């Protein structure tokens, strides 16, 4: 039977793959970002954030701090890549969110398992961004190619999750001109180091109300996913990889530490109690970590690093997290 031998959690922000001298360009983008939320989960403008920001944040956006945090992030990514290569699983089940790359307001599934024979990736779409900082990060999101999907496992997961009370959506193809979202392509571009590990993509609607799964639903989904994988009649070693997070586009270190503590201690009740009103916008991707943690609950978690990468005096940026379960 199949077994889960590894779990990984990694941020996938373009900021990770942009030289630190370009981080101010991401900060400029934040000034026009319509998805900024304060630490109470309320929509705010950049100017409103700046007006109430701690003046001490100015010390967090120096070239020296940016270089040190960039280096720490590259070390964290390298550690995850080394662990993935050392453990050498046969299959990766990747849990990520779709940011209107495949799904839009005409159909936005809360949970979807993709089980086609393959899925395309087209990182060229990042080159269409008007932001030089985004274009500079395009290299991190894999090659323009078709990646293999373990269709049999995908079908089994759908059937098992349905049996366990999760009414998951499914897909077997993508439309011409579309490709997998950056949550998935980042794993190939930065964690697999050129290796093409067969995968099953599981897509959560973390971003878009009103049908975002709750923290409880995500953790329980992970647990059900483990049961499904271990019931698959194949001699396969499986890695479960959560892609995204942590808090952004406004960094919330207190929330991040609350999440990390709950996951490290395997405290399901603490996970269930995480404040949903603060799990929106980019911070919503914490759900991908929660589902992953549920799936690898039997393995000890090691936090490799937590790096709050501020990029403006208003407190915007992305808190980067890197963790492994093995």
PAKE-698668 format. One line per 2 residues: number of its first residue (from 0); their letters; for each residue x negated, y, z negated of C-alpha. Coordinates in nm, 4 decimals, always signed. Layout:
// PAKE-698668
NUM> A> X/Y/Z ~ ... $
// end
This chain:
// PAKE-698668
0> XX> +0.0000/+0.0000/+0.0000 ~ -0.1075/+0.3602/+0.0483 $
2> XX> -0.2466/+0.5601/-0.2404 ~ -0.3245/+0.9234/-0.3125 $
4> XX> -0.6959/+0.9607/-0.3842 ~ -0.7395/+1.3377/-0.3700 $
6> XX> -0.5603/+1.6661/-0.4129 ~ -0.6854/+2.0061/-0.3016 $
8> XX> -0.5491/+2.3557/-0.3512 ~ -0.6856/+2.6474/-0.1524 $
10> XX> -0.5937/+3.0015/-0.0644 ~ -0.5839/+3.0657/+0.3100 $
12> XX> -0.5788/+3.4465/+0.3307 ~ -0.7475/+3.6121/+0.6314 $
14> XX> -0.9419/+3.8122/+0.3727 ~ -1.1364/+3.4929/+0.2943 $
16> XX> -1.2754/+3.4829/+0.6449 ~ -1.3348/+3.8537/+0.6960 $
18> XX> -1.6754/+4.0077/+0.6140 ~ -1.6502/+4.2087/+0.2910 $
20> XX> -1.7443/+4.5297/+0.4682 ~ -1.4131/+4.4937/+0.6546 $
22> XX> -1.2005/+4.4440/+0.3434 ~ -1.1048/+4.8151/+0.3384 $
24> XX> -0.9234/+4.7518/+0.6674 ~ -0.7002/+4.5015/+0.4890 $
26> XX> -0.6400/+4.7702/+0.2280 ~ -0.5300/+5.0081/+0.5019 $
28> XX> -0.2831/+4.7454/+0.6252 ~ -0.1378/+4.7295/+0.2743 $
30> XX> -0.0320/+5.0928/+0.2995 ~ +0.2145/+4.9900/+0.5723 $
32> XX> +0.3127/+4.6527/+0.4275 ~ +0.6925/+4.6311/+0.3750 $
34> XX> +0.6543/+4.3228/+0.1520 ~ +0.4815/+4.4771/-0.1489 $
36> XX> +0.6254/+4.3701/-0.4840 ~ +0.5187/+4.4923/-0.8250 $
38> XX> +0.4470/+4.2511/-1.1090 ~ +0.8160/+4.2598/-1.2033 $
40> XX> +0.9071/+4.1312/-0.8585 ~ +1.0579/+4.4610/-0.7398 $
42> XX> +1.0029/+4.5976/-0.3884 ~ +0.7818/+4.9042/-0.3978 $
44> XX> +0.5932/+5.1239/-0.1564 ~ +0.2168/+5.1518/-0.1581 $
46> XX> +0.2432/+5.5064/-0.2914 ~ +0.4641/+5.3887/-0.5782 $
48> XX> +0.2091/+5.1222/-0.6666 ~ -0.0736/+5.3710/-0.6504 $
50> XX> +0.1085/+5.6173/-0.8767 ~ +0.1328/+5.3683/-1.1621 $
52> XX> -0.1892/+5.1738/-1.1008 ~ -0.4526/+5.1387/-1.3702 $
54> XX> -0.7338/+5.3849/-1.2879 ~ -0.9794/+5.1100/-1.3826 $
56> XX> -0.8898/+4.9342/-1.0575 ~ -1.1215/+5.1776/-0.8815 $
58> XX> -1.4097/+4.9791/-1.0305 ~ -1.2811/+4.6646/-0.8578 $
60> XX> -1.3149/+4.7944/-0.5025 ~ -1.6848/+4.8682/-0.4740 $
62> XX> -1.9044/+4.7156/-0.2014 ~ -2.0933/+4.5248/-0.4702 $
64> XX> -1.7761/+4.3704/-0.6138 ~ -1.6506/+4.2830/-0.2661 $
66> XX> -1.9760/+4.1107/-0.1750 ~ -1.9838/+3.9124/-0.5001 $
68> XX> -1.6232/+3.8014/-0.4643 ~ -1.6663/+3.7133/-0.0994 $
70> XX> -1.9650/+3.4976/-0.1933 ~ -1.7681/+3.3289/-0.4719 $
72> XX> -1.4864/+3.2501/-0.2299 ~ -1.7228/+3.0987/+0.0260 $
74> XX> -1.8702/+2.8827/-0.2485 ~ -1.5215/+2.7683/-0.3493 $
76> XX> -1.4303/+2.6775/+0.0080 ~ -1.7603/+2.4932/+0.0514 $
78> XX> -1.6944/+2.2915/-0.2645 ~ -1.3511/+2.1869/-0.1391 $
80> XX> -1.4959/+2.0929/+0.1997 ~ -1.7712/+1.8897/+0.0324 $
82> XX> -1.5206/+1.7056/-0.1853 ~ -1.2986/+1.6302/+0.1127 $
84> XX> -1.5954/+1.4924/+0.3073 ~ -1.7197/+1.2864/+0.0122 $
86> XX> -1.3842/+1.1297/-0.0736 ~ -1.3174/+1.0749/+0.2986 $
88> XX> -0.9416/+1.0059/+0.2944 ~ -0.7766/+0.8507/+0.5972 $
90> XX> -0.4853/+1.0950/+0.6124 ~ -0.4065/+1.4461/+0.4891 $
92> XX> -0.0558/+1.5430/+0.3838 ~ -0.0680/+1.9230/+0.4026 $
94> XX> +0.1884/+2.1309/+0.2155 ~ +0.2167/+2.4847/+0.3471 $
96> XX> +0.4631/+2.7586/+0.4323 ~ +0.5812/+2.8777/+0.7704 $
98> XX> +0.5762/+3.2553/+0.8147 ~ +0.8049/+3.2766/+1.1164 $
100> XX> +0.5465/+3.0907/+1.3220 ~ +0.7907/+2.8102/+1.4021 $
102> XX> +1.1096/+2.9008/+1.2161 ~ +1.3155/+3.2176/+1.2211 $
104> XX> +1.6494/+3.3491/+1.1020 ~ +1.8375/+3.1204/+1.3385 $
106> XX> +1.7100/+2.8212/+1.1384 ~ +1.5016/+2.8440/+0.8213 $
108> XX> +1.4785/+2.5024/+0.6496 ~ +1.3862/+2.4980/+0.2817 $
110> XX> +1.1790/+2.1795/+0.3197 ~ +1.0753/+2.0207/+0.6484 $
112> XX> +0.8602/+1.7210/+0.7386 ~ +0.7070/+1.7250/+1.0861 $
114> XX> +0.6652/+1.3786/+1.2374 ~ +0.5851/+1.4223/+1.6038 $
116> XX> +0.2865/+1.2353/+1.7440 ~ +0.0845/+1.5578/+1.7453 $
118> XX> +0.1126/+1.9311/+1.6937 ~ -0.0522/+2.2139/+1.8851 $
120> XX> -0.2646/+2.4911/+1.7421 ~ -0.3190/+2.8228/+1.9164 $
122> XX> -0.5383/+3.0588/+1.7114 ~ -0.5405/+3.3056/+2.0014 $
124> XX> -0.2177/+3.4529/+1.8670 ~ -0.4229/+3.6140/+1.5886 $
126> XX> -0.6126/+3.8037/+1.8564 ~ -0.2895/+3.9832/+1.9411 $
128> XX> -0.2877/+4.1524/+1.6018 ~ -0.3424/+4.5250/+1.6104 $
130> XX> -0.5685/+4.4945/+1.3074 ~ -0.9412/+4.4421/+1.3700 $
132> XX> -0.9618/+4.2746/+1.0290 ~ -0.7072/+4.0128/+1.1335 $
134> XX> -0.8838/+3.9554/+1.4636 ~ -1.2094/+3.9085/+1.2759 $
136> XX> -1.0548/+3.6235/+1.0761 ~ -0.9143/+3.4321/+1.3744 $
138> XX> -1.2130/+3.1955/+1.3806 ~ -1.0983/+3.0412/+1.0513 $
140> XX> -0.7760/+2.8936/+1.1865 ~ -0.8980/+2.5972/+1.3869 $
142> XX> -0.9541/+2.5276/+1.7518 ~ -0.7142/+2.5685/+2.0403 $
144> XX> -0.6235/+2.2021/+2.0618 ~ -0.3642/+1.9434/+1.9717 $
146> XX> -0.4041/+1.7789/+1.6323 ~ -0.2913/+1.4225/+1.5547 $
148> XX> +0.0039/+1.3573/+1.3256 ~ +0.0673/+1.0262/+1.1477 $
150> XX> +0.4181/+0.9911/+1.2813 ~ +0.4927/+0.6617/+1.1053 $
152> XX> +0.4081/+0.8106/+0.7673 ~ +0.6093/+1.1233/+0.8452 $
154> XX> +0.9174/+0.9164/+0.9256 ~ +0.8673/+0.7099/+0.6110 $
156> XX> +0.8380/+1.0242/+0.3973 ~ +1.1613/+1.1629/+0.5387 $
158> XX> +1.3503/+0.8419/+0.4697 ~ +1.2053/+0.8000/+0.1212 $
160> XX> +1.2666/+1.1618/+0.0223 ~ +1.6264/+1.1347/+0.1417 $
162> XX> +1.6658/+0.8207/-0.0714 ~ +1.5284/+1.0167/-0.3683 $
164> XX> +1.7797/+1.2980/-0.3300 ~ +1.5823/+1.5480/-0.1189 $
166> XX> +1.7783/+1.6443/+0.1922 ~ +1.4739/+1.7388/+0.3968 $
168> XX> +1.4856/+1.8738/+0.7496 ~ +1.2697/+1.7215/+1.0204 $
170> XX> +1.1069/+1.8155/+1.3481 ~ +0.9270/+1.6161/+1.6173 $
172> XX> +0.8191/+1.8910/+1.8560 ~ +0.7325/+2.2572/+1.8855 $
174> XX> +0.8438/+2.4858/+2.1654 ~ +0.5996/+2.5909/+2.4397 $
176> XX> +0.3824/+2.8762/+2.3209 ~ +0.4245/+2.7846/+1.9561 $
178> XX> +0.1864/+2.6057/+1.7249 ~ +0.1394/+2.5071/+1.3659 $
180> XX> +0.1267/+2.7878/+1.1131 ~ -0.1924/+2.9298/+0.9701 $
182> XX> -0.1348/+2.7494/+0.6393 ~ -0.2146/+2.4278/+0.8257 $
184> XX> -0.4710/+2.5459/+1.0784 ~ -0.6803/+2.6994/+0.7976 $
186> XX> -0.7307/+2.3521/+0.6504 ~ -0.8804/+2.2349/+0.9788 $
188> XX> -1.0781/+2.5519/+1.0390 ~ -1.2357/+2.5901/+0.6944 $
190> XX> -1.2035/+2.2663/+0.4946 ~ -1.2586/+1.9872/+0.7469 $
192> XX> -1.5783/+2.1227/+0.9036 ~ -1.4951/+2.0072/+1.2530 $
194> XX> -1.3488/+1.6709/+1.1573 ~ -0.9995/+1.6008/+1.2877 $
196> XX> -0.8273/+1.4170/+1.0056 ~ -0.4787/+1.2909/+1.0994 $
198> XX> -0.2095/+1.4664/+0.9010 ~ +0.1549/+1.5017/+0.8117 $
200> XX> +0.2637/+1.8677/+0.7747 ~ +0.5243/+1.9471/+0.5100 $
202> XX> +0.6627/+2.2977/+0.5430 ~ +0.8230/+2.4831/+0.2551 $
204> XX> +1.0187/+2.8041/+0.2960 ~ +0.8352/+2.9878/+0.0225 $
206> XX> +0.8722/+3.3400/+0.1659 ~ +1.2262/+3.4050/+0.2759 $
208> XX> +1.5356/+3.4259/+0.0513 ~ +1.7894/+3.2942/-0.0143 $
210> XX> +1.6934/+2.9250/+0.0196 ~ +1.3458/+2.9132/-0.1336 $
212> XX> +1.2942/+2.5976/-0.3407 ~ +1.2690/+2.6609/-0.7147 $
214> XX> +0.9483/+2.5778/-0.9045 ~ +1.1292/+2.2774/-1.0506 $
216> XX> +1.2367/+2.1586/-0.7086 ~ +0.8823/+2.1963/-0.5757 $
218> XX> +0.7246/+2.0020/-0.8617 ~ +0.9864/+1.7291/-0.8401 $
220> XX> +0.9376/+1.7187/-0.4633 ~ +0.5694/+1.6538/-0.5241 $
222> XX> +0.6501/+1.3706/-0.7613 ~ +0.8893/+1.2211/-0.5061 $
224> XX> +0.6244/+1.2599/-0.2385 ~ +0.3811/+1.0553/-0.4446 $
226> XX> +0.6417/+0.7817/-0.4875 ~ +0.7025/+0.7830/-0.1126 $
228> XX> +0.3339/+0.7659/-0.0217 ~ +0.2664/+0.4842/-0.2658 $
230> XX> +0.5603/+0.2898/-0.1191 ~ +0.4267/+0.3171/+0.2371 $
232> XX> +0.3212/-0.0253/+0.3590 ~ -0.0217/+0.0692/+0.4885 $
234> XX> -0.3742/+0.0403/+0.3540 ~ -0.4388/+0.4138/+0.3630 $
236> XX> -0.6166/+0.6587/+0.1352 ~ -0.4282/+0.9881/+0.1346 $
238> XX> -0.5222/+1.3446/+0.0390 ~ -0.2515/+1.5958/-0.0505 $
240> XX> -0.3555/+1.9532/+0.0255 ~ -0.1696/+2.2657/-0.0860 $
242> XX> -0.2472/+2.5715/+0.1263 ~ -0.1795/+2.9299/+0.0218 $
244> XX> -0.1596/+3.1660/-0.2734 ~ -0.2318/+3.2764/-0.5225 $
246> XX> -0.0718/+3.6138/-0.6037 ~ -0.0608/+3.8652/-0.3187 $
248> XX> -0.0183/+4.1205/-0.1723 ~ -0.0210/+4.2754/-0.5183 $
250> XX> -0.2508/+4.0809/-0.7471 ~ -0.0859/+3.9500/-1.0644 $
252> XX> -0.3615/+3.7925/-1.2715 ~ -0.1303/+3.7203/-1.5649 $
254> XX> +0.1062/+3.5174/-1.3479 ~ -0.1797/+3.3345/-1.1794 $
256> XX> -0.3246/+3.2285/-1.5140 ~ +0.0198/+3.1143/-1.6272 $
258> XX> +0.0459/+2.8958/-1.3169 ~ -0.3055/+2.7553/-1.3470 $
260> XX> -0.2569/+2.6683/-1.7138 ~ +0.0713/+2.4890/-1.6425 $
262> XX> -0.0791/+2.2875/-1.3582 ~ -0.3987/+2.1986/-1.5435 $
264> XX> -0.2078/+2.0795/-1.8489 ~ +0.0495/+1.8943/-1.6340 $
266> XX> +0.3187/+2.0737/-1.8320 ~ +0.6259/+2.0176/-1.6176 $
268> XX> +0.8490/+2.2285/-1.8411 ~ +0.6083/+2.5219/-1.8115 $
270> XX> +0.6115/+2.4818/-1.4345 ~ +0.9911/+2.4706/-1.4299 $
272> XX> +1.0002/+2.7934/-1.6333 ~ +0.7815/+2.9969/-1.3960 $
274> XX> +0.9630/+3.3239/-1.3140 ~ +1.1241/+3.2895/-0.9728 $
276> XX> +1.1691/+3.6654/-0.9313 ~ +0.7889/+3.6980/-0.9282 $
278> XX> +0.7389/+3.4185/-0.6728 ~ +0.8154/+3.6203/-0.3626 $
280> XX> +0.6230/+3.7721/-0.0719 ~ +0.2708/+3.6244/-0.0552 $
282> XX> +0.2847/+3.5154/-0.4178 ~ +0.5592/+3.2746/-0.3115 $
284> XX> +0.2905/+3.0430/-0.1730 ~ +0.2225/+2.9317/-0.5287 $
286> XX> +0.5062/+2.6899/-0.4524 ~ +0.2675/+2.4976/-0.2249 $
288> XX> +0.0320/+2.4457/-0.5185 ~ +0.3213/+2.3414/-0.7416 $
290> XX> +0.4374/+2.0734/-0.4982 ~ +0.0814/+1.9495/-0.4557 $
292> XX> +0.0321/+1.9311/-0.8319 ~ +0.3460/+1.7214/-0.8646 $
294> XX> +0.2143/+1.4778/-0.6052 ~ -0.1255/+1.4386/-0.7738 $
296> XX> -0.0043/+1.4453/-1.1332 ~ -0.1952/+1.1202/-1.1952 $
298> XX> -0.5297/+1.2850/-1.1152 ~ -0.7237/+1.5327/-1.3329 $
300> XX> -0.7322/+1.8902/-1.2041 ~ -1.0534/+2.0901/-1.1841 $
302> XX> -1.0299/+2.4629/-1.1198 ~ -1.3305/+2.5412/-0.9026 $
304> XX> -1.2767/+2.9160/-0.9130 ~ -1.0238/+3.1938/-0.9421 $
306> XX> -1.1285/+3.5137/-0.7647 ~ -0.9005/+3.8213/-0.7687 $
308> XX> -1.0025/+4.0020/-0.4502 ~ -0.8745/+4.3569/-0.4905 $
310> XX> -0.8907/+4.5742/-0.1821 ~ -0.7250/+4.9037/-0.2790 $
312> XX> -0.6911/+5.1312/-0.5838 ~ -0.3198/+5.0434/-0.5878 $
314> XX> -0.4029/+4.6871/-0.6937 ~ -0.3285/+4.5250/-0.3608 $
316> XX> -0.5285/+4.2297/-0.2408 ~ -0.5196/+3.8540/-0.2720 $
318> XX> -0.6074/+3.6406/-0.5721 ~ -0.7953/+3.3422/-0.4322 $
320> XX> -0.7731/+3.0017/-0.5953 ~ -0.9663/+2.6814/-0.5329 $
322> XX> -0.8894/+2.3575/-0.7153 ~ -0.9259/+1.9837/-0.6742 $
324> XX> -0.7642/+1.6763/-0.8233 ~ -0.9747/+1.3625/-0.8132 $
// end
